[in-house]
Amino acid sequence: MRAGRAKKAKTAIPAFSIYGERLEKPALRFLNVEDLAATNRIHGWHIRAHRHRDLFQLLLIDSGRGEAFIDDVTVFVTAPAFLAIPSQVVHGFRFDSNSTGTILSIAEPFLQDLLRVTGDAFISAAVRSATLRELTDEEFRTLGLDSTFTDIVEEMQRDMSGKTTIVAAKILELLTTLARLIAMNPTAFPGEHSAASKLFDAFCDLVERNFDKMWSINDYASSLNTTERTLRRIVRRIADERPLDIVHRRKLIEAKRQLVYTRVSIAEVAYSLGFGDSSHFTSFFSRHVGVTPVSFRKKYLFQRE
């Protein structure tokens, strides 16, 4: 990996769910697979600087070459290469028109679920920073990354029970390979995370562990040994939103999951997320989603039948 001249990120960086699709908080879409060539062709082989608030991305570049713009660093990429982009990291690409590969976008809550299941600090550490690893031809053959990506694509297209379990196992296989590659040759993007980035990451981790409680932002700040004012400033600078927005979004993701994929009562969903009563939860959900929990459940259950 070769670092080029530094470029400062613009302040008004667009945030997307999938590149080109404005944020709609698609909480129920836990995974998206794109063909690198098809996506880049649509955008003239130039993916401009942007970020994803709730997506961790893995890119396998099979052939071709190009540039990756990560925060304020430009790196030149020659296939085969394996690239990891955590959520909130500003990034963009400019690939040659003969480039091929696969882009795997994993919803952050799903990623955190997988990390909790494994409890593997080795993997958890590997997904915190943007990483580019150019592969030798031998590594590309022996690691079988292309086969694993293909398996995920094919499994996602099947209408069979256990699909999520198979896909989850394949994703963990990719993350393990990423962690091992980093351990063998720690060629992440130059420069350590700033103190602000570390605080933001720690806040997001804390939200993931405590979103089911009615913590105030001051509670989060105190747990991070900082002030509420500092936390608000850092989150605004990095994510262009309030800490409370991140907490609420995580609660809503869990609420939607339970409403669609379980049969527990509205009251039970409310209590599991820290609400004192179901009316408070209903008011919160309706204000943010536009429909009541009951209406939301009926709509998605109907679509699944």
Backbone bond lengths (Angstrom), bond angles and torsions (degrees), N, CA, C in turn:
res aa  C-N    CA-C-N  psi(-1)  N-CA   C-N-CA  omega(-1)  CA-C   N-CA-C  phi
1 M - - - 1.451 - - 1.513 109.07 -
2 R 1.317 118.54 134.11 1.452 122.00 -178.28 1.515 108.70 -122.03
3 A 1.294 116.79 125.80 1.466 120.78 -179.29 1.512 109.36 -86.88
4 G 1.306 116.16 133.66 1.455 121.34 177.33 1.510 110.04 -98.68
5 R 1.301 116.53 -159.74 1.457 119.14 -178.06 1.528 109.92 -69.94
6 A 1.301 114.59 145.13 1.464 120.52 -178.46 1.508 110.15 -72.04
7 K 1.315 115.79 145.56 1.454 122.22 176.87 1.503 108.32 -130.36
8 K 1.317 118.12 131.35 1.449 121.39 179.73 1.512 110.28 -78.93
9 A 1.351 115.21 136.85 1.456 120.24 178.52 1.515 109.87 -73.21
10 K 1.311 116.94 141.83 1.447 121.29 177.33 1.519 109.42 -73.79
11 T 1.318 115.92 156.59 1.459 119.39 -177.42 1.518 111.57 -75.02
12 A 1.324 117.62 -35.59 1.471 120.07 -177.58 1.519 109.82 -96.13
13 I 1.294 116.33 71.93 1.462 121.53 -177.93 1.514 108.79 -89.91
14 P 1.324 118.67 125.35 1.470 119.82 -178.28 1.519 112.13 -65.13
15 A 1.325 115.27 144.01 1.461 121.57 176.89 1.521 108.07 -112.01
16 F 1.322 116.09 128.12 1.453 121.32 -177.60 1.521 110.18 -122.76
17 S 1.331 115.64 159.87 1.459 119.43 166.67 1.529 105.00 -80.16
18 I 1.314 117.79 -76.57 1.462 122.16 166.50 1.521 105.68 -101.91
19 Y 1.352 118.72 145.33 1.460 120.95 -173.57 1.522 111.13 -53.76
20 G 1.318 115.08 128.61 1.454 120.78 179.89 1.511 113.20 95.40
21 E 1.337 117.59 -12.99 1.458 121.59 178.13 1.514 108.29 -109.72
22 R 1.329 117.50 113.08 1.457 120.35 -179.56 1.521 110.55 -59.30
23 L 1.322 114.59 151.82 1.462 119.89 -175.35 1.516 112.35 -55.10
24 E 1.308 115.72 124.51 1.457 121.68 172.45 1.522 109.81 -127.01
25 K 1.348 115.53 11.16 1.467 121.82 -179.53 1.538 111.51 49.10
26 P 1.345 117.36 60.75 1.468 120.63 -177.73 1.530 111.31 -74.59
27 A 1.322 116.60 73.15 1.463 121.67 -169.70 1.524 113.54 -60.74
28 L 1.327 117.24 -26.90 1.453 119.05 -174.09 1.524 112.39 -90.09
29 R 1.328 117.75 -7.42 1.459 120.94 176.90 1.518 108.13 -91.59
30 F 1.332 117.03 101.17 1.454 118.19 -173.96 1.513 112.66 -88.81
31 L 1.330 117.42 -11.14 1.453 119.69 -176.16 1.527 110.39 -153.54
32 N 1.325 115.59 142.98 1.460 120.45 175.61 1.525 108.39 -139.88
33 V 1.327 116.71 134.70 1.463 121.74 179.11 1.516 108.62 -119.86
34 E 1.325 115.98 129.76 1.468 120.92 -179.45 1.525 110.30 -127.65
35 D 1.288 115.02 148.17 1.460 120.99 171.80 1.525 108.05 -81.62
36 L 1.313 116.77 123.78 1.473 120.47 -174.88 1.520 111.95 -59.01
37 A 1.320 117.21 -44.22 1.467 120.40 -178.12 1.521 111.21 -64.62
38 A 1.333 116.77 -45.04 1.465 120.15 -178.26 1.514 111.53 -63.22
39 T 1.342 117.15 -43.68 1.461 120.95 179.99 1.514 111.65 -65.09
40 N 1.326 116.76 -45.30 1.466 120.04 -178.01 1.522 112.00 -70.45
41 R 1.332 116.84 -32.38 1.465 119.74 178.62 1.528 110.70 -62.18
42 I 1.321 116.01 -40.32 1.472 120.85 178.97 1.526 110.88 -59.76
43 H 1.331 115.96 -36.10 1.468 120.70 -175.45 1.523 112.44 -101.95
44 G 1.333 116.36 22.83 1.459 120.03 176.38 1.514 113.56 65.33
45 W 1.343 116.71 28.88 1.464 123.82 178.58 1.530 112.51 61.76
46 H 1.335 115.46 23.50 1.476 119.78 176.73 1.524 108.73 -136.88
47 I 1.314 115.74 103.58 1.463 121.88 175.70 1.525 106.82 -91.85
48 R 1.307 116.72 109.70 1.461 120.61 -175.35 1.525 111.76 -72.80
49 A 1.333 114.74 162.47 1.465 120.95 -176.73 1.528 111.18 -55.63
50 H 1.309 115.38 129.15 1.456 121.94 179.83 1.519 107.78 -158.79
51 R 1.308 116.88 -179.34 1.451 121.07 176.70 1.518 109.25 -148.29
52 H 1.316 116.26 161.41 1.458 122.48 176.87 1.524 108.25 -117.52
53 R 1.295 116.42 125.34 1.463 118.74 -177.45 1.520 112.48 -72.54
54 D 1.318 117.60 -31.27 1.469 119.76 -171.73 1.518 112.95 -132.54
55 L 1.317 117.93 25.18 1.459 120.25 -177.91 1.523 111.53 -128.80
56 F 1.318 115.06 134.02 1.462 122.23 169.63 1.526 106.28 -103.24
57 Q 1.326 117.40 131.61 1.464 119.89 -175.63 1.516 112.44 -117.97
58 L 1.326 114.66 140.34 1.455 122.82 171.40 1.520 107.97 -119.34
59 L 1.317 117.59 129.51 1.459 122.34 178.91 1.526 109.26 -119.56
60 L 1.307 115.72 130.40 1.457 121.33 171.32 1.526 106.82 -111.89
61 I 1.315 116.09 116.52 1.459 121.50 -179.67 1.521 107.45 -101.24
62 D 1.325 115.67 109.72 1.464 121.74 -174.79 1.521 112.55 -79.06
63 S 1.326 115.57 -41.17 1.469 119.48 -176.33 1.517 109.69 -150.37
64 G 1.325 115.70 157.89 1.453 120.62 178.53 1.517 112.11 99.03
65 R 1.316 115.03 -167.61 1.454 120.58 -179.97 1.518 109.40 -156.65
66 G 1.306 116.31 170.37 1.456 119.33 179.60 1.511 111.55 174.61
67 E 1.319 115.73 -160.81 1.453 122.54 178.59 1.528 109.35 -125.02
68 A 1.323 115.07 144.21 1.467 120.95 173.03 1.516 107.30 -118.25
69 F 1.329 116.01 133.12 1.456 121.97 179.08 1.527 107.44 -108.77
70 I 1.312 117.23 110.22 1.459 122.45 -175.82 1.521 108.15 -119.78
71 D 1.346 115.50 113.50 1.456 121.07 -174.87 1.529 108.90 52.40
72 D 1.327 118.66 -115.04 1.468 119.38 -177.87 1.528 112.07 -108.11
73 V 1.325 115.98 22.78 1.466 119.88 -177.01 1.527 110.05 -122.53
74 T 1.329 116.45 138.92 1.457 122.09 173.66 1.525 108.93 -108.65
75 V 1.328 116.56 129.16 1.462 120.14 177.12 1.524 108.75 -125.47
76 F 1.306 115.69 147.23 1.453 121.67 178.76 1.529 108.72 -96.43
77 V 1.312 115.90 134.48 1.459 121.52 -172.98 1.523 110.01 -118.12
78 T 1.323 116.03 128.46 1.459 121.46 173.91 1.519 108.69 -122.32
79 A 1.320 116.78 127.39 1.469 121.30 -178.74 1.529 110.05 -69.18
80 P 1.344 115.08 154.28 1.466 127.57 -3.44 1.523 111.54 -77.00
81 A 1.331 115.87 145.70 1.454 120.30 -178.05 1.530 110.00 -149.85
82 F 1.322 114.90 152.02 1.460 123.34 -179.45 1.524 106.81 -122.93
83 L 1.318 116.66 126.62 1.457 121.42 -171.79 1.521 109.86 -131.01
84 A 1.340 116.76 134.22 1.461 122.70 177.77 1.523 109.35 -120.25
85 I 1.350 116.28 131.08 1.462 122.13 -179.71 1.529 108.70 -126.70
86 P 1.334 118.97 106.75 1.468 120.20 177.10 1.523 111.52 -68.14
87 S 1.321 116.31 161.48 1.465 120.26 176.49 1.522 109.34 -61.48
88 Q 1.320 115.19 149.74 1.467 125.37 178.33 1.520 113.93 77.91
89 V 1.327 119.17 -11.40 1.459 120.23 178.21 1.523 109.27 -76.63
90 V 1.316 117.00 126.14 1.463 121.82 178.64 1.530 108.85 -72.32
91 H 1.339 116.57 129.19 1.455 119.54 -177.35 1.524 111.13 -152.71
92 G 1.315 114.76 160.40 1.456 122.34 176.10 1.518 108.71 -160.55
93 F 1.325 116.93 168.86 1.462 120.55 -176.57 1.527 110.41 -143.25
94 R 1.320 114.49 153.05 1.457 121.37 168.98 1.528 106.62 -139.35
95 F 1.334 116.39 103.44 1.461 121.27 -176.07 1.523 111.17 -104.00
96 D 1.335 115.54 152.79 1.461 120.24 169.90 1.524 108.62 -66.00
97 S 1.335 116.05 153.92 1.465 120.40 -173.09 1.523 113.94 -72.28
98 N 1.339 118.08 -6.35 1.471 119.93 177.07 1.531 112.01 -100.29
99 S 1.329 116.91 10.06 1.458 120.97 -176.22 1.531 111.04 -77.60
100 T 1.321 116.22 144.83 1.464 121.42 177.49 1.526 108.98 -135.01
101 G 1.323 115.74 159.28 1.447 119.86 178.02 1.514 111.54 163.73
102 T 1.314 116.23 -168.29 1.459 122.60 -177.56 1.517 109.56 -135.25
103 I 1.341 116.10 141.04 1.462 122.20 176.92 1.521 108.02 -116.06
104 L 1.311 116.08 122.12 1.459 122.34 179.97 1.527 108.32 -112.43
105 S 1.338 116.93 117.88 1.461 122.07 179.84 1.516 108.91 -109.24
106 I 1.330 115.81 121.78 1.463 121.99 -174.93 1.528 108.76 -113.37
107 A 1.323 116.79 125.20 1.461 120.12 178.58 1.529 109.34 -60.13
108 E 1.319 115.94 134.42 1.459 120.72 -176.37 1.529 113.65 -55.24
109 P 1.337 118.72 -42.98 1.477 117.65 177.87 1.530 113.00 -60.96
110 F 1.338 116.65 -37.56 1.462 120.16 178.18 1.523 110.06 -66.60
111 L 1.334 116.10 -41.47 1.466 120.02 177.24 1.523 110.18 -59.84
112 Q 1.326 116.73 -45.16 1.468 119.84 -179.67 1.520 111.44 -64.51
113 D 1.333 116.63 -35.47 1.471 119.99 175.52 1.525 110.18 -59.71
114 L 1.327 116.31 -44.95 1.462 120.58 -179.36 1.521 111.09 -64.07
115 L 1.327 116.69 -41.00 1.461 120.28 -179.47 1.522 110.91 -66.19
116 R 1.333 116.29 -36.31 1.462 119.24 178.06 1.524 111.06 -67.51
117 V 1.325 116.19 -39.29 1.462 120.16 -179.40 1.533 110.57 -62.94
118 T 1.306 117.16 -43.98 1.468 119.92 -177.93 1.526 111.49 -76.60
119 G 1.327 116.24 -35.92 1.460 119.88 -175.90 1.513 111.96 61.95
120 D 1.332 116.68 23.95 1.460 122.08 -174.30 1.532 109.72 -94.19
121 A 1.322 116.77 105.03 1.463 121.25 -179.16 1.524 111.56 -63.02
122 F 1.332 116.70 -28.69 1.460 122.97 178.61 1.522 110.42 -59.80
123 I 1.337 117.01 -45.52 1.462 121.64 179.32 1.524 110.66 -74.66
124 S 1.327 117.10 -41.30 1.465 120.55 -179.70 1.523 111.39 -57.62
125 A 1.319 116.80 -39.92 1.460 120.66 179.30 1.520 111.35 -67.94
126 A 1.327 116.30 -33.27 1.471 120.48 -175.82 1.519 112.76 -69.55
127 V 1.330 118.17 -26.14 1.462 119.94 -174.91 1.528 112.50 -93.55
128 R 1.322 117.81 4.30 1.465 120.26 -176.13 1.525 113.16 -82.45
129 S 1.319 117.32 -25.89 1.463 120.29 -175.17 1.521 110.91 -122.95
130 A 1.331 115.30 150.22 1.459 120.09 174.08 1.524 108.78 -64.68
131 T 1.327 116.00 135.20 1.468 120.62 -175.83 1.517 110.49 -138.97
132 L 1.314 115.87 134.05 1.461 121.71 172.21 1.516 108.50 -119.35
133 R 1.306 116.42 128.37 1.472 120.78 177.00 1.514 108.66 -129.77
134 E 1.338 116.41 106.36 1.453 119.41 171.86 1.526 108.12 -74.45
135 L 1.318 116.20 138.45 1.456 121.84 -173.72 1.520 111.12 -107.31
136 T 1.315 115.45 145.72 1.459 118.93 170.31 1.527 107.50 -74.89
137 D 1.315 115.86 162.79 1.469 119.26 178.36 1.521 110.69 -59.72
138 E 1.335 116.50 -36.64 1.467 119.99 179.82 1.537 110.33 -66.78
139 E 1.335 116.85 -43.46 1.463 120.10 178.11 1.521 110.91 -61.02
140 F 1.314 115.72 -42.34 1.466 119.90 -179.17 1.527 110.92 -60.30
141 R 1.343 115.72 -38.71 1.468 119.83 -179.24 1.532 110.74 -72.78
142 T 1.332 116.41 -47.12 1.467 119.33 -171.40 1.522 113.41 -78.19
143 L 1.324 118.50 -30.66 1.464 120.35 -178.26 1.522 112.44 -73.61
144 G 1.320 116.84 -27.40 1.459 120.33 177.69 1.513 114.58 66.30
145 L 1.333 117.10 28.82 1.462 120.13 -179.90 1.516 111.97 -60.88
146 D 1.331 116.77 -39.87 1.466 119.59 -179.61 1.522 111.01 -62.84
147 S 1.327 116.93 -37.55 1.468 120.10 178.60 1.527 110.88 -66.81
148 T 1.332 116.77 -39.70 1.459 120.16 -179.62 1.523 110.81 -66.38
149 F 1.324 117.37 -42.80 1.464 120.55 176.36 1.530 109.98 -60.99
150 T 1.330 116.58 -43.22 1.465 120.57 179.73 1.525 110.82 -63.09
151 D 1.327 116.97 -40.81 1.464 120.88 178.46 1.532 110.99 -60.07
152 I 1.333 116.76 -40.35 1.467 120.69 179.31 1.519 110.52 -64.65
153 V 1.323 116.15 -45.52 1.467 120.47 179.07 1.523 110.62 -58.94
154 E 1.315 116.69 -47.58 1.465 120.61 -177.85 1.523 111.55 -66.39
155 E 1.322 117.11 -39.45 1.465 120.20 -179.62 1.522 110.94 -67.01
156 M 1.327 116.71 -37.22 1.461 120.39 179.26 1.523 111.49 -64.58
157 Q 1.327 116.83 -26.61 1.459 121.12 -178.48 1.526 112.84 -85.14
158 R 1.340 116.82 -10.71 1.457 120.58 -178.93 1.522 110.68 -84.37
159 D 1.308 115.51 147.61 1.457 120.95 174.90 1.525 107.93 -107.32
160 M 1.329 114.48 72.73 1.465 120.10 -175.23 1.517 110.11 -134.09
161 S 1.320 116.00 151.06 1.459 120.77 176.68 1.519 109.55 -65.56
162 G 1.331 116.07 150.41 1.454 120.58 178.85 1.513 114.23 81.02
163 K 1.346 116.58 6.74 1.464 119.63 -176.84 1.532 111.70 -59.77
164 T 1.337 116.38 -44.32 1.459 120.05 -178.18 1.519 110.82 -62.18
165 T 1.318 117.45 -38.10 1.468 121.40 -179.62 1.522 111.02 -65.05
166 I 1.330 116.40 -44.35 1.473 120.19 179.02 1.519 110.37 -63.35
167 V 1.334 116.23 -45.64 1.468 120.22 -179.80 1.523 110.52 -62.57
168 A 1.325 116.74 -42.42 1.462 120.67 179.25 1.530 110.80 -59.67
169 A 1.312 116.22 -42.30 1.468 120.48 179.53 1.530 110.72 -63.55
170 K 1.324 116.49 -40.63 1.467 120.52 179.60 1.526 111.32 -66.75
171 I 1.336 116.67 -38.89 1.462 120.19 178.28 1.526 110.18 -64.32
172 L 1.330 116.29 -42.95 1.464 119.62 177.63 1.526 111.07 -62.44
173 E 1.319 116.23 -33.70 1.467 119.83 176.06 1.526 110.59 -63.35
174 L 1.341 116.40 -43.14 1.462 120.50 177.72 1.523 111.45 -64.07
175 L 1.334 116.80 -42.86 1.464 120.88 -178.83 1.527 111.25 -66.47
176 T 1.327 116.08 -35.80 1.467 119.68 176.72 1.519 110.71 -65.54
177 T 1.319 116.29 -42.36 1.465 120.50 177.68 1.530 110.31 -62.52
178 L 1.345 116.03 -42.20 1.468 120.16 176.80 1.522 110.39 -57.82
179 A 1.324 117.00 -48.21 1.464 121.16 -178.46 1.531 111.13 -61.48
180 R 1.324 116.80 -40.50 1.457 119.84 -179.93 1.521 111.73 -67.92
181 L 1.315 116.02 -38.91 1.466 119.55 177.72 1.521 111.31 -63.76
182 I 1.325 116.17 -39.64 1.463 120.20 178.10 1.520 110.25 -65.21
183 A 1.335 116.41 -41.25 1.464 120.24 179.75 1.532 111.66 -64.72
184 M 1.336 116.10 -36.95 1.456 120.99 -179.86 1.520 111.48 -70.64
185 N 1.322 115.39 -38.02 1.463 120.65 -176.66 1.522 107.87 -151.88
186 P 1.332 117.84 89.18 1.464 121.05 -173.59 1.522 113.19 -71.23
187 T 1.331 115.95 71.13 1.449 121.24 -178.77 1.521 109.44 -101.50
188 A 1.304 115.33 70.46 1.457 119.57 174.38 1.518 107.81 -84.74
189 F 1.301 116.53 -179.05 1.455 118.48 179.74 1.516 109.51 -68.69
190 P 1.328 117.42 145.47 1.459 120.91 -173.44 1.522 112.00 -59.26
191 G 1.337 114.63 147.64 1.451 119.38 174.15 1.507 112.97 91.31
192 E 1.301 115.93 139.19 1.449 120.80 176.45 1.518 109.58 -78.16
193 H 1.327 115.91 157.05 1.459 119.74 172.26 1.520 108.82 -58.93
194 S 1.293 117.58 139.05 1.453 121.12 175.44 1.520 109.35 -67.53
195 A 1.340 115.55 165.47 1.466 120.16 177.46 1.518 110.47 -59.65
196 A 1.343 115.90 -35.53 1.467 120.08 179.65 1.522 110.83 -65.74
197 S 1.325 116.59 -43.04 1.466 120.34 179.42 1.520 111.25 -64.72
198 K 1.321 116.31 -39.12 1.462 119.88 178.74 1.523 110.91 -64.49
199 L 1.334 116.13 -40.33 1.461 119.41 178.37 1.521 110.63 -65.30
200 F 1.330 116.20 -41.43 1.463 120.01 179.08 1.526 110.61 -62.96
201 D 1.332 117.15 -44.43 1.466 120.90 178.49 1.527 110.91 -61.22
202 A 1.317 115.72 -42.58 1.466 119.91 179.93 1.525 110.62 -64.41
203 F 1.326 116.49 -38.21 1.465 120.27 177.58 1.529 110.63 -62.92
204 C 1.330 116.79 -46.32 1.469 120.53 179.63 1.528 111.07 -61.66
205 D 1.324 116.98 -39.40 1.469 120.42 177.08 1.526 110.32 -63.38
206 L 1.323 116.10 -40.59 1.462 120.88 -179.05 1.527 110.83 -67.16
207 V 1.322 116.36 -38.74 1.461 120.08 176.46 1.525 110.17 -61.78
208 E 1.315 116.12 -42.38 1.463 120.17 -179.03 1.526 111.37 -60.87
209 R 1.312 116.93 -33.36 1.464 120.53 -177.99 1.526 113.20 -86.96
210 N 1.340 116.58 -16.84 1.466 118.57 -171.44 1.524 114.79 -132.37
211 F 1.329 118.07 14.34 1.461 119.26 -177.94 1.524 112.55 -65.09
212 D 1.344 116.53 -18.93 1.462 120.15 -179.56 1.533 112.76 -85.81
213 K 1.325 115.10 8.06 1.459 120.30 176.15 1.531 109.03 -113.64
214 M 1.303 116.99 159.34 1.457 120.69 177.96 1.537 110.55 -91.66
215 W 1.319 115.09 59.38 1.458 119.97 178.47 1.525 110.02 -76.43
216 S 1.321 115.59 142.93 1.461 120.63 171.45 1.529 108.36 -84.53
217 I 1.312 117.15 166.16 1.464 119.85 177.21 1.520 109.55 -64.42
218 N 1.313 117.01 -31.39 1.457 119.60 176.67 1.534 110.93 -65.24
219 D 1.341 116.87 -34.92 1.474 120.09 175.75 1.527 110.50 -61.43
220 Y 1.331 116.01 -43.79 1.467 119.89 178.02 1.525 110.68 -63.11
221 A 1.327 116.23 -45.47 1.464 120.54 -178.95 1.522 110.90 -61.03
222 S 1.326 116.79 -43.87 1.470 120.43 -179.70 1.525 111.15 -62.43
223 S 1.331 116.44 -40.51 1.466 120.15 179.40 1.522 111.77 -65.96
224 L 1.322 116.08 -24.67 1.461 121.37 179.64 1.526 112.53 -95.52
225 N 1.322 115.23 5.23 1.472 121.17 -179.95 1.522 112.44 57.65
226 T 1.322 114.93 42.08 1.455 120.21 176.67 1.521 108.31 -138.41
227 T 1.305 116.84 -179.71 1.452 120.51 178.93 1.516 110.48 -96.75
228 E 1.309 115.88 157.02 1.455 120.00 178.17 1.526 110.34 -61.24
229 R 1.310 116.55 -39.51 1.468 120.55 179.71 1.529 111.05 -61.58
230 T 1.342 116.88 -43.55 1.471 120.24 179.49 1.522 110.74 -64.94
231 L 1.323 115.83 -42.74 1.464 119.43 -179.98 1.527 110.88 -61.74
232 R 1.318 116.71 -44.37 1.463 119.93 179.11 1.535 110.86 -61.50
233 R 1.314 115.71 -42.03 1.466 119.98 -178.21 1.527 111.28 -65.25
234 I 1.325 116.74 -43.80 1.469 120.54 -178.28 1.526 110.89 -66.52
235 V 1.326 116.41 -45.03 1.469 119.71 -179.28 1.526 110.19 -64.83
236 R 1.311 117.28 -38.67 1.469 120.22 177.85 1.520 110.42 -63.81
237 R 1.333 117.05 -41.48 1.461 120.76 -177.29 1.528 111.74 -68.48
238 I 1.336 117.31 -41.69 1.461 120.53 -175.48 1.523 112.26 -84.51
239 A 1.326 116.85 -44.05 1.470 120.12 -172.90 1.515 113.94 -107.23
240 D 1.336 117.62 -7.21 1.456 122.54 -178.91 1.533 111.07 57.04
241 E 1.313 116.98 41.13 1.448 122.59 175.43 1.523 109.32 -155.88
242 R 1.308 117.44 175.73 1.455 122.22 -179.20 1.532 110.26 -88.84
243 P 1.328 117.06 152.93 1.475 118.37 173.99 1.524 111.81 -55.07
244 L 1.327 116.10 -37.37 1.460 119.72 -179.12 1.525 111.60 -63.63
245 D 1.337 117.37 -32.24 1.469 120.32 177.85 1.527 110.60 -62.15
246 I 1.331 116.38 -40.29 1.461 121.09 -179.43 1.525 110.36 -67.59
247 V 1.328 116.25 -42.71 1.468 120.34 178.37 1.525 110.67 -62.71
248 H 1.333 116.35 -46.88 1.465 120.23 -178.75 1.518 111.52 -63.71
249 R 1.334 116.87 -40.75 1.459 119.60 -179.27 1.529 110.93 -62.12
250 R 1.352 115.94 -39.68 1.464 118.50 179.70 1.527 111.00 -67.96
251 K 1.317 117.87 -38.36 1.465 120.57 176.14 1.525 110.57 -61.87
252 L 1.330 116.17 -42.09 1.462 120.32 -178.27 1.522 111.61 -66.63
253 I 1.315 117.14 -37.95 1.463 120.03 177.49 1.522 110.07 -60.10
254 E 1.330 116.88 -46.26 1.458 120.48 -179.77 1.521 111.01 -66.75
255 A 1.330 116.44 -39.66 1.464 120.13 178.85 1.525 110.50 -60.98
256 K 1.325 117.17 -45.44 1.460 120.78 -179.61 1.529 111.24 -63.98
257 R 1.315 116.35 -39.75 1.463 119.68 177.27 1.530 110.95 -58.53
258 Q 1.327 114.98 -49.76 1.462 118.53 -177.04 1.526 112.00 -66.01
259 L 1.324 116.70 -36.74 1.461 120.16 -179.57 1.522 111.90 -66.53
260 V 1.316 116.26 -35.93 1.468 120.12 -176.05 1.519 112.43 -89.65
261 Y 1.326 117.24 -41.08 1.462 119.90 -169.82 1.524 114.78 -103.18
262 T 1.323 117.69 0.78 1.466 120.00 175.50 1.525 109.06 -131.50
263 R 1.332 114.84 169.77 1.460 120.64 178.51 1.528 111.38 -110.67
264 V 1.324 117.01 15.51 1.459 119.09 -179.51 1.532 109.63 -66.76
265 S 1.317 116.45 155.06 1.460 121.11 -177.37 1.527 111.02 -71.05
266 I 1.326 115.50 163.15 1.461 120.96 177.45 1.524 109.62 -59.94
267 A 1.313 116.65 -39.46 1.463 120.38 179.39 1.524 111.28 -62.05
268 E 1.334 116.41 -40.77 1.465 120.36 179.87 1.522 110.94 -66.80
269 V 1.337 117.09 -38.82 1.467 120.11 175.56 1.524 109.36 -61.09
270 A 1.324 116.09 -45.03 1.460 121.08 -179.57 1.524 111.46 -58.63
271 Y 1.330 116.72 -49.97 1.465 120.54 -177.66 1.521 111.88 -65.68
272 S 1.328 116.80 -34.93 1.467 119.70 -179.77 1.519 112.25 -67.06
273 L 1.333 116.85 -19.64 1.467 121.64 -179.64 1.522 112.29 -103.96
274 G 1.334 116.05 9.90 1.455 119.46 174.15 1.505 116.35 92.67
275 F 1.345 117.59 1.55 1.462 120.46 179.98 1.534 109.44 -78.46
276 G 1.328 115.55 139.80 1.450 119.98 -178.39 1.507 113.90 -72.02
277 D 1.324 116.43 -27.03 1.466 119.75 178.00 1.518 109.07 -152.19
278 S 1.332 116.19 162.36 1.465 121.56 -175.14 1.520 112.26 -69.65
279 S 1.345 118.07 -27.81 1.470 119.31 -179.62 1.526 111.12 -67.43
280 H 1.336 116.55 -37.76 1.465 120.42 176.47 1.530 110.10 -63.70
281 F 1.323 116.19 -44.01 1.463 120.92 178.52 1.533 111.07 -62.95
282 T 1.335 116.99 -44.36 1.466 120.94 179.91 1.514 111.06 -60.48
283 S 1.328 116.59 -42.13 1.460 120.59 178.37 1.528 110.86 -63.78
284 F 1.329 117.04 -44.14 1.465 122.50 178.76 1.525 110.65 -61.62
285 F 1.321 116.93 -49.52 1.465 121.85 -177.74 1.531 111.01 -63.19
286 S 1.327 116.81 -45.53 1.471 121.05 -178.19 1.522 111.27 -63.64
287 R 1.326 116.20 -39.15 1.464 120.49 -179.05 1.523 111.52 -63.59
288 H 1.327 117.27 -37.67 1.459 120.92 -175.74 1.525 113.33 -90.64
289 V 1.316 117.89 -31.18 1.466 120.95 -174.12 1.523 112.11 -101.44
290 G 1.325 116.75 -26.55 1.465 119.98 178.53 1.508 114.28 96.90
291 V 1.332 117.28 -8.02 1.464 122.30 176.70 1.518 108.23 -137.92
292 T 1.301 117.70 162.06 1.450 121.08 178.32 1.522 110.46 -74.60
293 P 1.336 118.20 160.50 1.471 120.20 176.15 1.523 112.57 -56.93
294 V 1.325 116.85 -38.13 1.464 120.41 179.66 1.521 110.87 -63.08
295 S 1.332 116.76 -46.27 1.471 121.14 179.87 1.519 111.33 -64.83
296 F 1.331 115.92 -40.19 1.466 120.19 178.94 1.521 110.30 -62.02
297 R 1.329 116.51 -45.23 1.463 120.83 -179.94 1.517 111.41 -61.67
298 K 1.316 117.27 -44.96 1.465 121.17 -179.51 1.521 111.24 -62.08
299 K 1.317 116.51 -41.85 1.462 120.79 -178.48 1.515 111.41 -62.07
300 Y 1.339 118.23 -48.87 1.457 120.97 -175.83 1.515 113.51 -77.58
301 L 1.326 116.68 -31.47 1.466 118.31 174.22 1.517 110.67 -64.82
302 F 1.344 116.23 -37.55 1.462 120.63 177.80 1.516 110.13 -63.94
303 Q 1.334 116.64 -41.96 1.464 120.33 -178.76 1.521 111.72 -66.74
304 R 1.330 117.42 -28.88 1.473 120.53 -177.15 1.522 112.15 -81.84
305 E 1.340 116.41 -21.29 1.465 119.53 -176.95 1.533 112.00 -78.98
